[in-house]
């Protein structure tokens, strides 16, 4: 069977729509005896749509909407059968000593059973594709006489024998071609394998946020390429829904209106009571922090739900220094502190260190070595027994995610197992005040806030304090850490991707929260008295 792909040129439908369709549903599909013509998606996208936050969201959505992608960059086998390795080395050595033609080259590879598909109806098409590929390599490496070729051929044989039989078992190529996605940098042999897949007729889509053209780097011309205006540093591929969301101030009004008027009817109290929460850290300007802190969660950028999980856009901010505009600075403090669901602290530690050995409790809470939500809830030391079961399960799931993550680095004197036991024990000591705030938290409406104001006599933030703040953030709390002196604190314990730092104009070491708020109240009362006096004077003048 001969395959004749036609590259799709964006027109009435986007390539994303085309790649999700079966071959016979695509714009071109002509089948005759021994030949199949069809529309194929080939695309190299250099740069990002808008910014890296939007691009992460786009890539997550693209790869999680039912298309059977092969994420090739994450799935390339590393090991090759020793016998195959020996045969390839022998063929190349023979070629070095006495050069052979491309026909004999392919014959040796087929004869030594190094090629897949030799017993299928796609045999001739695979061989013809291999010839085209070798002709390209021969231009790149004249007479195929380079030491680089051993790695290229080893990888080609290893990967083609791994993927092609697997793809063919999943679906006959007359119904669906492999849909291959590549993300990020690539080695020479990886690029040439992608090029072979393209020549064979697979859908091949490549994303390079930094704009680097991996095809052109290795001499491949003519591969369909979109060059976007915006570029970004490479980020980790979003296998999970991105944890950070970029707010777009220019869209804020439209976004709020859309939720207020379009979605109000489908939102209702405790709609998500039995959902698991996953939080997403909002990346905002300093002024946006305080606007969004007063917004219900379902009005914030990035709120969504899917498959029993509700994604909560939260604020996790460290504010260093104080503003030159002290009145505005204190007003923001006052608004945060006066919120009904705010927990305020000015001294450390926020909770005591766990002194009990958690080894046996974790064993009792596990199944086959993995923490089990239902078993955790049955522990005698489980402190959340009196809150609704949906919230208990969410706490347990969040504990497991934090324990299994690398968000908090392992201490120098701890093993990984000891580190996990430490985290488990600390999260069980969540203060009663914070548990009560969580009990009042209806996930789509107003969320609780933890506000820390670090005074000169506050003491030092401890490791267990950082665990508490991160755990609360992952449950859906907003966290504000005020550090007028600009000292390092939470940075010692958790990765900085999980919070945003805002540096104000002035560093001050002698600020006290109650003094600031008291002075603000005095000034406010004075302003009101002056305003009343002025009003009386204006009325008196009119009466004269």
Secondary structure as a PSIPRED ss2 file (coil, helix, strand):
# PSIPRED VFORMAT (PSIPRED V4.0)

   1 X C   1.000  0.000  0.000
   2 X E   0.000  0.000  1.000
   3 X E   0.000  0.000  1.000
   4 X E   0.000  0.000  1.000
   5 X E   0.000  0.000  1.000
   6 X E   0.000  0.000  1.000
   7 X E   0.000  0.000  1.000
   8 X C   1.000  0.000  0.000
   9 X C   1.000  0.000  0.000
  10 X C   1.000  0.000  0.000
  11 X C   1.000  0.000  0.000
  12 X C   1.000  0.000  0.000
  13 X C   1.000  0.000  0.000
  14 X C   1.000  0.000  0.000
  15 X H   0.000  1.000  0.000
  16 X H   0.000  1.000  0.000
  17 X H   0.000  1.000  0.000
  18 X H   0.000  1.000  0.000
  19 X H   0.000  1.000  0.000
  20 X C   1.000  0.000  0.000
  21 X C   1.000  0.000  0.000
  22 X C   1.000  0.000  0.000
  23 X H   0.000  1.000  0.000
  24 X H   0.000  1.000  0.000
  25 X H   0.000  1.000  0.000
  26 X C   1.000  0.000  0.000
  27 X C   1.000  0.000  0.000
  28 X C   1.000  0.000  0.000
  29 X E   0.000  0.000  1.000
  30 X E   0.000  0.000  1.000
  31 X E   0.000  0.000  1.000
  32 X E   0.000  0.000  1.000
  33 X C   1.000  0.000  0.000
  34 X C   1.000  0.000  0.000
  35 X E   0.000  0.000  1.000
  36 X E   0.000  0.000  1.000
  37 X E   0.000  0.000  1.000
  38 X E   0.000  0.000  1.000
  39 X E   0.000  0.000  1.000
  40 X E   0.000  0.000  1.000
  41 X C   1.000  0.000  0.000
  42 X E   0.000  0.000  1.000
  43 X E   0.000  0.000  1.000
  44 X E   0.000  0.000  1.000
  45 X E   0.000  0.000  1.000
  46 X E   0.000  0.000  1.000
  47 X C   1.000  0.000  0.000
  48 X E   0.000  0.000  1.000
  49 X C   1.000  0.000  0.000
  50 X C   1.000  0.000  0.000
  51 X C   1.000  0.000  0.000
  52 X H   0.000  1.000  0.000
  53 X H   0.000  1.000  0.000
  54 X H   0.000  1.000  0.000
  55 X H   0.000  1.000  0.000
  56 X H   0.000  1.000  0.000
  57 X H   0.000  1.000  0.000
  58 X H   0.000  1.000  0.000
  59 X H   0.000  1.000  0.000
  60 X H   0.000  1.000  0.000
  61 X H   0.000  1.000  0.000
  62 X H   0.000  1.000  0.000
  63 X C   1.000  0.000  0.000
  64 X C   1.000  0.000  0.000
  65 X C   1.000  0.000  0.000
  66 X C   1.000  0.000  0.000
  67 X C   1.000  0.000  0.000
  68 X C   1.000  0.000  0.000
  69 X E   0.000  0.000  1.000
  70 X E   0.000  0.000  1.000
  71 X E   0.000  0.000  1.000
  72 X H   0.000  1.000  0.000
  73 X H   0.000  1.000  0.000
  74 X H   0.000  1.000  0.000
  75 X C   1.000  0.000  0.000
  76 X C   1.000  0.000  0.000
  77 X C   1.000  0.000  0.000
  78 X C   1.000  0.000  0.000
  79 X C   1.000  0.000  0.000
  80 X C   1.000  0.000  0.000
  81 X C   1.000  0.000  0.000
  82 X H   0.000  1.000  0.000
  83 X H   0.000  1.000  0.000
  84 X H   0.000  1.000  0.000
  85 X H   0.000  1.000  0.000
  86 X H   0.000  1.000  0.000
  87 X H   0.000  1.000  0.000
  88 X H   0.000  1.000  0.000
  89 X H   0.000  1.000  0.000
  90 X H   0.000  1.000  0.000
  91 X H   0.000  1.000  0.000
  92 X H   0.000  1.000  0.000
  93 X H   0.000  1.000  0.000
  94 X H   0.000  1.000  0.000
  95 X H   0.000  1.000  0.000
  96 X H   0.000  1.000  0.000
  97 X H   0.000  1.000  0.000
  98 X C   1.000  0.000  0.000
  99 X C   1.000  0.000  0.000
 100 X C   1.000  0.000  0.000
 101 X C   1.000  0.000  0.000
 102 X H   0.000  1.000  0.000
 103 X H   0.000  1.000  0.000
 104 X H   0.000  1.000  0.000
 105 X H   0.000  1.000  0.000
 106 X H   0.000  1.000  0.000
 107 X H   0.000  1.000  0.000
 108 X H   0.000  1.000  0.000
 109 X H   0.000  1.000  0.000
 110 X H   0.000  1.000  0.000
 111 X H   0.000  1.000  0.000
 112 X C   1.000  0.000  0.000
 113 X C   1.000  0.000  0.000
 114 X C   1.000  0.000  0.000
 115 X C   1.000  0.000  0.000
 116 X C   1.000  0.000  0.000
 117 X C   1.000  0.000  0.000
 118 X C   1.000  0.000  0.000
 119 X C   1.000  0.000  0.000
 120 X C   1.000  0.000  0.000
 121 X C   1.000  0.000  0.000
 122 X C   1.000  0.000  0.000
 123 X H   0.000  1.000  0.000
 124 X H   0.000  1.000  0.000
 125 X H   0.000  1.000  0.000
 126 X H   0.000  1.000  0.000
 127 X H   0.000  1.000  0.000
 128 X H   0.000  1.000  0.000
 129 X H   0.000  1.000  0.000
 130 X H   0.000  1.000  0.000
 131 X H   0.000  1.000  0.000
 132 X H   0.000  1.000  0.000
 133 X H   0.000  1.000  0.000
 134 X H   0.000  1.000  0.000
 135 X H   0.000  1.000  0.000
 136 X H   0.000  1.000  0.000
 137 X H   0.000  1.000  0.000
 138 X H   0.000  1.000  0.000
 139 X H   0.000  1.000  0.000
 140 X H   0.000  1.000  0.000
 141 X C   1.000  0.000  0.000
 142 X H   0.000  1.000  0.000
 143 X H   0.000  1.000  0.000
 144 X H   0.000  1.000  0.000
 145 X C   1.000  0.000  0.000
 146 X C   1.000  0.000  0.000
 147 X C   1.000  0.000  0.000
 148 X H   0.000  1.000  0.000
 149 X H   0.000  1.000  0.000
 150 X H   0.000  1.000  0.000
 151 X H   0.000  1.000  0.000
 152 X H   0.000  1.000  0.000
 153 X H   0.000  1.000  0.000
 154 X H   0.000  1.000  0.000
 155 X H   0.000  1.000  0.000
 156 X H   0.000  1.000  0.000
 157 X H   0.000  1.000  0.000
 158 X H   0.000  1.000  0.000
 159 X H   0.000  1.000  0.000
 160 X H   0.000  1.000  0.000
 161 X H   0.000  1.000  0.000
 162 X H   0.000  1.000  0.000
 163 X H   0.000  1.000  0.000
 164 X H   0.000  1.000  0.000
 165 X H   0.000  1.000  0.000
 166 X H   0.000  1.000  0.000
 167 X H   0.000  1.000  0.000
 168 X H   0.000  1.000  0.000
 169 X H   0.000  1.000  0.000
 170 X H   0.000  1.000  0.000
 171 X C   1.000  0.000  0.000
 172 X C   1.000  0.000  0.000
 173 X C   1.000  0.000  0.000
 174 X C   1.000  0.000  0.000
 175 X C   1.000  0.000  0.000
 176 X C   1.000  0.000  0.000
 177 X C   1.000  0.000  0.000
 178 X C   1.000  0.000  0.000
 179 X E   0.000  0.000  1.000
 180 X E   0.000  0.000  1.000
 181 X E   0.000  0.000  1.000
 182 X E   0.000  0.000  1.000
 183 X E   0.000  0.000  1.000
 184 X C   1.000  0.000  0.000
 185 X C   1.000  0.000  0.000
 186 X C   1.000  0.000  0.000
 187 X C   1.000  0.000  0.000
 188 X H   0.000  1.000  0.000
 189 X H   0.000  1.000  0.000
 190 X H   0.000  1.000  0.000
 191 X H   0.000  1.000  0.000
 192 X H   0.000  1.000  0.000
 193 X H   0.000  1.000  0.000
 194 X H   0.000  1.000  0.000
 195 X H   0.000  1.000  0.000
 196 X H   0.000  1.000  0.000
 197 X H   0.000  1.000  0.000
 198 X H   0.000  1.000  0.000
 199 X H   0.000  1.000  0.000
 200 X H   0.000  1.000  0.000
 201 X C   1.000  0.000  0.000
 202 X C   1.000  0.000  0.000
 203 X E   0.000  0.000  1.000
 204 X E   0.000  0.000  1.000
 205 X E   0.000  0.000  1.000
 206 X E   0.000  0.000  1.000
 207 X E   0.000  0.000  1.000
 208 X E   0.000  0.000  1.000
 209 X C   1.000  0.000  0.000
 210 X C   1.000  0.000  0.000
 211 X C   1.000  0.000  0.000
 212 X C   1.000  0.000  0.000
 213 X C   1.000  0.000  0.000
 214 X H   0.000  1.000  0.000
 215 X H   0.000  1.000  0.000
 216 X H   0.000  1.000  0.000
 217 X H   0.000  1.000  0.000
 218 X C   1.000  0.000  0.000
 219 X C   1.000  0.000  0.000
 220 X C   1.000  0.000  0.000
 221 X C   1.000  0.000  0.000
 222 X C   1.000  0.000  0.000
 223 X C   1.000  0.000  0.000
 224 X C   1.000  0.000  0.000
 225 X E   0.000  0.000  1.000
 226 X E   0.000  0.000  1.000
 227 X E   0.000  0.000  1.000
 228 X C   1.000  0.000  0.000
 229 X C   1.000  0.000  0.000
 230 X E   0.000  0.000  1.000
 231 X C   1.000  0.000  0.000
 232 X C   1.000  0.000  0.000
 233 X C   1.000  0.000  0.000
 234 X C   1.000  0.000  0.000
 235 X C   1.000  0.000  0.000
 236 X C   1.000  0.000  0.000
 237 X C   1.000  0.000  0.000
 238 X C   1.000  0.000  0.000
 239 X C   1.000  0.000  0.000
 240 X C   1.000  0.000  0.000
 241 X C   1.000  0.000  0.000
 242 X C   1.000  0.000  0.000
 243 X C   1.000  0.000  0.000
 244 X E   0.000  0.000  1.000
 245 X E   0.000  0.000  1.000
 246 X E   0.000  0.000  1.000
 247 X C   1.000  0.000  0.000
 248 X C   1.000  0.000  0.000
 249 X H   0.000  1.000  0.000
 250 X H   0.000  1.000  0.000
 251 X H   0.000  1.000  0.000
 252 X H   0.000  1.000  0.000
 253 X H   0.000  1.000  0.000
 254 X H   0.000  1.000  0.000
 255 X H   0.000  1.000  0.000
 256 X H   0.000  1.000  0.000
 257 X H   0.000  1.000  0.000
 258 X H   0.000  1.000  0.000
 259 X H   0.000  1.000  0.000
 260 X H   0.000  1.000  0.000
 261 X H   0.000  1.000  0.000
 262 X H   0.000  1.000  0.000
 263 X C   1.000  0.000  0.000
 264 X H   0.000  1.000  0.000
 265 X H   0.000  1.000  0.000
 266 X H   0.000  1.000  0.000
 267 X C   1.000  0.000  0.000
 268 X C   1.000  0.000  0.000
 269 X C   1.000  0.000  0.000
 270 X C   1.000  0.000  0.000
 271 X C   1.000  0.000  0.000
 272 X C   1.000  0.000  0.000
 273 X C   1.000  0.000  0.000
 274 X C   1.000  0.000  0.000
 275 X C   1.000  0.000  0.000
 276 X E   0.000  0.000  1.000
 277 X E   0.000  0.000  1.000
 278 X E   0.000  0.000  1.000
 279 X E   0.000  0.000  1.000
 280 X E   0.000  0.000  1.000
 281 X E   0.000  0.000  1.000
 282 X E   0.000  0.000  1.000
 283 X E   0.000  0.000  1.000
 284 X C   1.000  0.000  0.000
 285 X C   1.000  0.000  0.000
 286 X H   0.000  1.000  0.000
 287 X H   0.000  1.000  0.000
 288 X H   0.000  1.000  0.000
 289 X H   0.000  1.000  0.000
 290 X H   0.000  1.000  0.000
 291 X H   0.000  1.000  0.000
 292 X H   0.000  1.000  0.000
 293 X C   1.000  0.000  0.000
 294 X C   1.000  0.000  0.000
 295 X C   1.000  0.000  0.000
 296 X C   1.000  0.000  0.000
 297 X H   0.000  1.000  0.000
 298 X H   0.000  1.000  0.000
 299 X H   0.000  1.000  0.000
 300 X C   1.000  0.000  0.000
 301 X C   1.000  0.000  0.000
 302 X C   1.000  0.000  0.000
 303 X C   1.000  0.000  0.000
 304 X E   0.000  0.000  1.000
 305 X E   0.000  0.000  1.000
 306 X E   0.000  0.000  1.000
 307 X C   1.000  0.000  0.000
 308 X C   1.000  0.000  0.000
 309 X E   0.000  0.000  1.000
 310 X E   0.000  0.000  1.000
 311 X E   0.000  0.000  1.000
 312 X E   0.000  0.000  1.000
 313 X E   0.000  0.000  1.000
 314 X E   0.000  0.000  1.000
 315 X C   1.000  0.000  0.000
 316 X E   0.000  0.000  1.000
 317 X E   0.000  0.000  1.000
 318 X E   0.000  0.000  1.000
 319 X E   0.000  0.000  1.000
 320 X E   0.000  0.000  1.000
 321 X C   1.000  0.000  0.000
 322 X E   0.000  0.000  1.000
 323 X C   1.000  0.000  0.000
 324 X C   1.000  0.000  0.000
 325 X C   1.000  0.000  0.000
 326 X H   0.000  1.000  0.000
 327 X H   0.000  1.000  0.000
 328 X H   0.000  1.000  0.000
 329 X H   0.000  1.000  0.000
 330 X H   0.000  1.000  0.000
 331 X H   0.000  1.000  0.000
 332 X H   0.000  1.000  0.000
 333 X H   0.000  1.000  0.000
 334 X H   0.000  1.000  0.000
 335 X H   0.000  1.000  0.000
 336 X H   0.000  1.000  0.000
 337 X H   0.000  1.000  0.000
 338 X H   0.000  1.000  0.000
 339 X C   1.000  0.000  0.000
 340 X C   1.000  0.000  0.000
 341 X C   1.000  0.000  0.000
 342 X E   0.000  0.000  1.000
 343 X E   0.000  0.000  1.000
 344 X E   0.000  0.000  1.000
 345 X E   0.000  0.000  1.000
 346 X C   1.000  0.000  0.000
 347 X C   1.000  0.000  0.000
 348 X C   1.000  0.000  0.000
 349 X C   1.000  0.000  0.000
 350 X C   1.000  0.000  0.000
 351 X C   1.000  0.000  0.000
 352 X C   1.000  0.000  0.000
 353 X C   1.000  0.000  0.000
 354 X C   1.000  0.000  0.000
 355 X C   1.000  0.000  0.000
 356 X C   1.000  0.000  0.000
 357 X C   1.000  0.000  0.000
 358 X C   1.000  0.000  0.000
 359 X H   0.000  1.000  0.000
 360 X H   0.000  1.000  0.000
 361 X H   0.000  1.000  0.000
 362 X H   0.000  1.000  0.000
 363 X H   0.000  1.000  0.000
 364 X H   0.000  1.000  0.000
 365 X C   1.000  0.000  0.000
 366 X E   0.000  0.000  1.000
 367 X E   0.000  0.000  1.000
 368 X C   1.000  0.000  0.000
 369 X C   1.000  0.000  0.000
 370 X E   0.000  0.000  1.000
 371 X E   0.000  0.000  1.000
 372 X C   1.000  0.000  0.000
 373 X H   0.000  1.000  0.000
 374 X H   0.000  1.000  0.000
 375 X H   0.000  1.000  0.000
 376 X H   0.000  1.000  0.000
 377 X H   0.000  1.000  0.000
 378 X C   1.000  0.000  0.000
 379 X C   1.000  0.000  0.000
 380 X C   1.000  0.000  0.000
 381 X C   1.000  0.000  0.000
 382 X C   1.000  0.000  0.000
 383 X C   1.000  0.000  0.000
 384 X C   1.000  0.000  0.000
 385 X C   1.000  0.000  0.000
 386 X C   1.000  0.000  0.000
 387 X C   1.000  0.000  0.000
 388 X C   1.000  0.000  0.000
 389 X H   0.000  1.000  0.000
 390 X H   0.000  1.000  0.000
 391 X H   0.000  1.000  0.000
 392 X H   0.000  1.000  0.000
 393 X H   0.000  1.000  0.000
 394 X H   0.000  1.000  0.000
 395 X H   0.000  1.000  0.000
 396 X H   0.000  1.000  0.000
 397 X H   0.000  1.000  0.000
 398 X H   0.000  1.000  0.000
 399 X H   0.000  1.000  0.000
 400 X H   0.000  1.000  0.000
 401 X H   0.000  1.000  0.000
 402 X H   0.000  1.000  0.000
 403 X H   0.000  1.000  0.000
 404 X H   0.000  1.000  0.000
 405 X C   1.000  0.000  0.000
 406 X C   1.000  0.000  0.000
 407 X C   1.000  0.000  0.000
 408 X E   0.000  0.000  1.000
 409 X C   1.000  0.000  0.000
 410 X C   1.000  0.000  0.000
 411 X C   1.000  0.000  0.000
 412 X C   1.000  0.000  0.000
 413 X C   1.000  0.000  0.000
 414 X C   1.000  0.000  0.000
 415 X C   1.000  0.000  0.000
 416 X H   0.000  1.000  0.000
 417 X H   0.000  1.000  0.000
 418 X H   0.000  1.000  0.000
 419 X H   0.000  1.000  0.000
 420 X H   0.000  1.000  0.000
 421 X H   0.000  1.000  0.000
 422 X H   0.000  1.000  0.000
 423 X H   0.000  1.000  0.000
 424 X H   0.000  1.000  0.000
 425 X H   0.000  1.000  0.000
 426 X H   0.000  1.000  0.000
 427 X H   0.000  1.000  0.000
 428 X C   1.000  0.000  0.000
 429 X C   1.000  0.000  0.000
 430 X C   1.000  0.000  0.000
 431 X C   1.000  0.000  0.000
 432 X H   0.000  1.000  0.000
 433 X H   0.000  1.000  0.000
 434 X H   0.000  1.000  0.000
 435 X H   0.000  1.000  0.000
 436 X H   0.000  1.000  0.000
 437 X H   0.000  1.000  0.000
 438 X H   0.000  1.000  0.000
 439 X H   0.000  1.000  0.000
 440 X C   1.000  0.000  0.000
 441 X C   1.000  0.000  0.000
 442 X C   1.000  0.000  0.000
 443 X C   1.000  0.000  0.000
 444 X C   1.000  0.000  0.000
 445 X C   1.000  0.000  0.000
 446 X C   1.000  0.000  0.000
 447 X C   1.000  0.000  0.000
 448 X C   1.000  0.000  0.000
 449 X E   0.000  0.000  1.000
 450 X E   0.000  0.000  1.000
 451 X E   0.000  0.000  1.000
 452 X E   0.000  0.000  1.000
 453 X E   0.000  0.000  1.000
 454 X C   1.000  0.000  0.000
 455 X C   1.000  0.000  0.000
 456 X C   1.000  0.000  0.000
 457 X C   1.000  0.000  0.000
 458 X C   1.000  0.000  0.000
 459 X C   1.000  0.000  0.000
 460 X C   1.000  0.000  0.000
 461 X C   1.000  0.000  0.000
 462 X C   1.000  0.000  0.000
 463 X H   0.000  1.000  0.000
 464 X H   0.000  1.000  0.000
 465 X H   0.000  1.000  0.000
 466 X H   0.000  1.000  0.000
 467 X H   0.000  1.000  0.000
 468 X H   0.000  1.000  0.000
 469 X H   0.000  1.000  0.000
 470 X H   0.000  1.000  0.000
 471 X H   0.000  1.000  0.000
 472 X H   0.000  1.000  0.000
 473 X H   0.000  1.000  0.000
 474 X H   0.000  1.000  0.000
 475 X H   0.000  1.000  0.000
 476 X C   1.000  0.000  0.000
 477 X C   1.000  0.000  0.000
 478 X E   0.000  0.000  1.000
 479 X E   0.000  0.000  1.000
 480 X E   0.000  0.000  1.000
 481 X E   0.000  0.000  1.000
 482 X E   0.000  0.000  1.000
 483 X E   0.000  0.000  1.000
 484 X C   1.000  0.000  0.000
 485 X C   1.000  0.000  0.000
 486 X C   1.000  0.000  0.000
 487 X C   1.000  0.000  0.000
 488 X C   1.000  0.000  0.000
 489 X C   1.000  0.000  0.000
 490 X H   0.000  1.000  0.000
 491 X H   0.000  1.000  0.000
 492 X H   0.000  1.000  0.000
 493 X C   1.000  0.000  0.000
 494 X E   0.000  0.000  1.000
 495 X C   1.000  0.000  0.000
 496 X H   0.000  1.000  0.000
 497 X H   0.000  1.000  0.000
 498 X H   0.000  1.000  0.000
 499 X C   1.000  0.000  0.000
 500 X E   0.000  0.000  1.000
 501 X E   0.000  0.000  1.000
 502 X E   0.000  0.000  1.000
 503 X E   0.000  0.000  1.000
 504 X C   1.000  0.000  0.000
 505 X C   1.000  0.000  0.000
 506 X E   0.000  0.000  1.000
 507 X C   1.000  0.000  0.000
 508 X C   1.000  0.000  0.000
 509 X C   1.000  0.000  0.000
 510 X C   1.000  0.000  0.000
 511 X C   1.000  0.000  0.000
 512 X C   1.000  0.000  0.000
 513 X H   0.000  1.000  0.000
 514 X H   0.000  1.000  0.000
 515 X H   0.000  1.000  0.000
 516 X H   0.000  1.000  0.000
 517 X H   0.000  1.000  0.000
 518 X H   0.000  1.000  0.000
 519 X H   0.000  1.000  0.000
 520 X H   0.000  1.000  0.000
 521 X H   0.000  1.000  0.000
 522 X H   0.000  1.000  0.000
 523 X H   0.000  1.000  0.000
 524 X H   0.000  1.000  0.000
 525 X H   0.000  1.000  0.000
 526 X H   0.000  1.000  0.000
 527 X H   0.000  1.000  0.000
 528 X H   0.000  1.000  0.000
 529 X H   0.000  1.000  0.000
 530 X H   0.000  1.000  0.000
 531 X H   0.000  1.000  0.000
 532 X H   0.000  1.000  0.000
 533 X H   0.000  1.000  0.000
 534 X H   0.000  1.000  0.000
 535 X H   0.000  1.000  0.000
 536 X H   0.000  1.000  0.000
 537 X H   0.000  1.000  0.000
 538 X H   0.000  1.000  0.000
 539 X H   0.000  1.000  0.000
 540 X H   0.000  1.000  0.000
 541 X H   0.000  1.000  0.000
 542 X H   0.000  1.000  0.000
 543 X H   0.000  1.000  0.000
 544 X C   1.000  0.000  0.000
